[in-house]
Amino acid sequence: MSLYDIALKTLTGEPVSLADHLGRAVLVVNVASRCGLTPQYAGLERLQKEYGERGLTVLGVPCNQFGGQEPGTPEEIGTFCSTTYGVSFPLLEKTDVTGPDRHPLYAELTRTADADGEAGDVQWNFEKFLVGRDGRVTRFRPRTEPDAPELVAAVEAALAD
């Protein structure tokens, strides 16, 4: 199964898939509102604003599996993201990204190794997977900030393809 064939739902429950973003690079990030890394929302929004017109879509995937740091309802999550960080990028429904109930999207994404050659489970909130226009996936661990040179370089390269 292709990443583009996997059924997803928006935060409001509407069906979507990565196929809706064909021809674009998509940065898939599991997010949480009550995490020490939550300020990364600001950097993710900057990426969306800076590269959106060139073909990048940031896609936030709320997840409550790490320390219960995303306990909110869809409405609470949406309100928090828009009012606190001005998030304009799409958000998906709250999703399991690890464990036996891991969403099929993450079952596929976590096969990709990071820069150290390690694949496997998502480590924590704000792990990032850049799906290039060509479908190639590049993985960045949670502490990689959205404006980190290696992430920005990967976005630039994905948009050049």
C-alpha positions in Angstrom: 0.0 0.0 0.0 1.3 3.4 -0.9 1.4 6.2 1.7 -1.0 8.1 -0.7 -3.7 5.4 -0.4 -4.0 5.4 3.4 -7.3 6.8 4.7 -7.0 9.7 7.1 -9.5 12.0 8.8 -9.2 15.7 9.5 -9.5 17.1 13.0 -13.2 17.6 12.2 -13.7 14.1 10.9 -13.6 14.7 7.2 -12.0 11.9 5.1 -8.6 12.9 3.5 -5.4 11.2 2.4 -1.9 12.2 1.4 -3.2 11.8 -2.2 -4.9 15.2 -1.6 -1.4 16.6 -1.5 0.1 14.9 -4.6 2.7 17.1 -6.2 3.5 18.7 -2.8 6.0 17.9 -0.1 4.3 17.0 3.1 5.8 17.4 6.6 3.9 15.0 8.9 4.4 15.8 12.6 2.8 14.2 15.6 1.8 17.1 17.8 0.7 17.8 21.4 -0.6 20.9 23.2 1.0 20.2 26.6 4.5 19.1 25.8 7.8 20.8 26.4 8.2 20.7 22.6 4.8 22.4 22.0 6.5 25.7 21.1 7.6 23.9 17.9 4.1 24.8 16.6 5.4 28.3 15.9 8.3 27.0 13.8 6.0 24.6 11.9 3.7 27.5 11.1 6.7 29.6 9.9 7.7 26.7 7.6 4.1 26.5 6.3 4.1 30.3 5.6 7.5 30.4 4.1 7.3 27.3 1.9 3.5 26.7 1.4 3.3 28.6 -1.9 6.4 26.7 -3.1 4.6 23.4 -2.4 5.0 22.4 1.2 2.2 21.3 3.4 2.7 20.8 7.1 0.3 18.2 8.5 -0.2 18.1 12.2 -1.3 14.8 13.8 -2.4 15.2 17.4 -1.4 12.3 19.6 -2.0 11.6 23.3 0.3 8.6 23.7 3.3 10.4 25.2 2.6 11.5 28.8 -1.0 12.3 28.1 0.1 15.6 26.6 -2.8 15.9 24.1 -5.9 15.3 26.2 -8.2 17.8 24.4 -11.2 17.3 22.2 -10.9 18.1 18.5 -12.5 21.5 19.2 -10.1 22.3 22.1 -7.1 21.2 20.0 -8.1 23.3 17.0 -8.8 26.4 19.2 -5.5 26.0 21.1 -3.5 25.7 17.9 -5.1 28.6 16.1 -5.3 31.0 19.1 -1.9 30.2 20.7 0.3 29.6 17.6 -1.8 30.9 14.7 -1.7 27.5 13.1 -3.1 27.6 9.5 -1.8 24.1 8.4 -4.2 21.1 8.4 -4.6 19.0 11.5 -5.7 15.4 11.5 -7.8 13.6 14.1 -6.1 12.4 17.3 -4.1 9.3 16.2 -2.0 6.5 17.7 1.5 6.8 16.2 3.0 3.8 18.1 2.0 0.5 19.7 -0.4 -2.1 18.6 -3.1 0.4 17.5 -0.6 2.5 15.5 -2.3 4.1 12.5 -1.4 2.6 9.1 0.2 5.9 8.1 2.7 5.6 11.0 3.2 1.9 10.4 4.6 2.9 7.0 6.4 6.1 8.1 8.3 4.4 11.0 9.9 2.0 8.6 12.1 5.0 7.6 15.4 5.4 9.4 16.6 8.7 10.8 20.0 10.3 10.2 21.6 7.8 12.5 20.1 4.9 10.6 17.5 4.0 13.2 14.0 3.1 12.2 11.2 2.0 14.5 8.8 3.6 16.9 8.1 7.3 17.2 10.1 8.4 20.2 8.0 11.3 21.4 5.8 14.2 20.3 7.0 16.3 17.4 8.7 13.6 15.4 8.8 14.7 11.8 8.5 12.8 8.5 9.1 14.8 5.3 7.4 13.1 2.4 8.9 14.5 -0.8 7.0 15.1 -4.0 8.6 11.8 -5.2 7.2 10.0 -2.2 10.6 9.6 -0.5 10.5 9.9 3.3 13.1 11.7 5.4 12.8 11.3 9.2 13.7 13.8 11.9 13.5 13.1 15.6 11.4 15.2 18.1 14.2 17.6 19.2 15.0 18.6 15.7 13.5 22.1 15.6 11.5 23.2 12.5 14.2 25.8 11.6 17.1 23.3 12.1 19.5 23.6 9.1 19.1 19.9 8.2 15.3 20.1 8.2 15.2 23.3 6.1 17.8 21.8 3.7 15.6 18.7 3.3 12.5 20.8 2.7 14.4 22.8 0.1 15.6 19.7 -1.6 12.1 18.1 -1.6 10.7 21.2 -3.2 13.4 21.2 -5.9 12.5 17.7 -7.0 
